[in-house]
Amino acid sequence: MSEMGLLQMTRKRVRKPLTRLLCEPCSYCDGEGYIVSRKTISYNIYRAVLKEAGNMMGVRFTVRVNPEIAELLYGEENTLISSLERKIGKRVAIYPNPKFHMEEFDILESMGP
């Protein structure tokens, strides 16, 4: 009870904050800030390729990413790329680019093999 005779209630937080789920400590500033997590970036790439696939007529997509993201997509998240290829009916090639920021990627369309 408060001093004014009102019943006070508090609510305990039972879930992690959204930033903890979708982000990780920033490796560029030694953990003082947050960047989007590698897994979230992988799913952002998945959605971006799906969106682009409807507008492009090429037979293959090339996705250029930071080397750490490429490693994740070839390793732990390789089923994501396989699923994407089945869904769009086109090959998706991942190329690491060390000049790219962790969150940066681009999608290129290839007309030939």
C-alpha positions as CSV (number, residue, x, y, z in Angstrom):
1,M,0.0,0.0,0.0
2,S,1.2,3.5,-0.8
3,E,1.2,6.4,1.5
4,M,-2.1,7.5,-0.2
5,G,-3.7,4.2,0.5
6,L,-3.4,2.8,-3.1
7,L,-2.4,-0.7,-3.8
8,Q,0.9,-0.7,-5.7
9,M,1.8,-3.6,-8.0
10,T,5.0,-4.3,-9.9
11,R,5.5,-6.5,-12.9
12,K,8.5,-8.7,-13.1
13,R,10.2,-8.8,-16.5
14,V,10.2,-12.4,-17.7
15,R,11.8,-12.1,-21.2
16,K,15.1,-10.7,-22.3
17,P,14.9,-7.2,-23.9
18,L,14.6,-7.2,-27.7
19,T,18.1,-5.8,-28.1
20,R,19.5,-8.8,-26.3
21,L,17.6,-11.2,-28.7
22,L,18.4,-9.4,-32.0
23,C,21.7,-7.7,-31.3
24,E,25.2,-8.6,-30.0
25,P,28.0,-6.4,-28.6
26,C,29.8,-4.4,-31.3
27,S,33.1,-5.8,-32.3
28,Y,34.1,-2.6,-34.0
29,C,33.9,-0.5,-30.8
30,D,34.9,-3.3,-28.4
31,G,31.4,-3.9,-27.0
32,E,30.4,-0.3,-26.1
33,G,27.5,-0.4,-28.5
34,Y,25.3,-3.0,-30.3
35,I,25.0,-4.2,-33.8
36,V,22.5,-6.6,-35.3
37,S,23.4,-10.2,-34.5
38,R,24.9,-12.4,-37.2
39,K,21.8,-14.7,-37.2
40,T,19.5,-11.7,-37.6
41,I,21.7,-10.5,-40.6
42,S,21.3,-14.0,-42.1
43,Y,17.6,-13.8,-42.0
44,N,17.6,-10.2,-43.4
45,I,19.6,-11.5,-46.3
46,Y,17.1,-14.4,-46.8
47,R,14.2,-11.9,-46.9
48,A,16.0,-9.5,-49.2
49,V,16.8,-12.3,-51.7
50,L,13.2,-13.5,-51.6
51,K,12.0,-10.0,-52.3
52,E,14.5,-9.5,-55.2
53,A,13.8,-12.9,-56.7
54,G,10.4,-11.8,-57.8
55,N,11.8,-8.9,-59.8
56,M,14.9,-10.5,-61.4
57,M,15.0,-12.9,-64.3
58,G,18.6,-14.2,-63.7
59,V,19.4,-17.9,-63.1
60,R,21.6,-17.2,-60.1
61,F,22.1,-14.7,-57.3
62,T,25.4,-13.7,-55.8
63,V,25.3,-12.3,-52.3
64,R,28.4,-10.4,-51.1
65,V,28.8,-10.3,-47.4
66,N,31.3,-9.8,-44.6
67,P,33.5,-12.9,-44.1
68,E,32.0,-13.7,-40.7
69,I,28.5,-13.7,-42.2
70,A,29.7,-15.9,-45.1
71,E,31.1,-18.3,-42.6
72,L,27.8,-18.5,-40.7
73,L,25.9,-19.0,-43.9
74,Y,28.2,-21.8,-45.0
75,G,28.2,-23.4,-41.6
76,E,25.5,-23.1,-39.0
77,E,22.9,-21.5,-41.3
78,N,23.6,-23.5,-44.4
79,T,20.0,-24.9,-44.3
80,L,18.8,-21.3,-44.7
81,I,20.5,-21.0,-48.1
82,S,19.4,-24.4,-49.2
83,S,15.8,-23.5,-48.3
84,L,16.1,-20.2,-50.1
85,E,17.4,-21.9,-53.3
86,R,14.5,-24.4,-53.2
87,K,12.0,-21.6,-52.6
88,I,13.1,-19.3,-55.5
89,G,14.3,-22.1,-57.8
90,K,17.7,-20.4,-58.4
91,R,21.2,-20.9,-57.2
92,V,22.5,-18.6,-54.5
93,A,26.3,-18.1,-54.2
94,I,27.8,-16.4,-51.1
95,Y,31.0,-14.5,-51.5
96,P,32.9,-13.0,-48.6
97,N,34.1,-9.4,-48.9
98,P,36.5,-8.3,-46.1
99,K,35.8,-4.6,-46.9
100,F,32.1,-5.0,-45.9
101,H,30.8,-4.0,-42.5
102,M,29.2,-6.8,-40.6
103,E,25.7,-5.6,-41.4
104,E,26.5,-4.7,-45.1
105,F,25.6,-7.0,-48.0
106,D,24.6,-6.7,-51.6
107,I,22.7,-8.9,-54.0
108,L,23.7,-9.3,-57.7
109,E,21.9,-11.1,-60.4
110,S,23.7,-13.4,-62.9
111,M,22.2,-14.3,-66.3
112,G,24.5,-17.1,-67.2
113,P,25.9,-20.2,-65.5
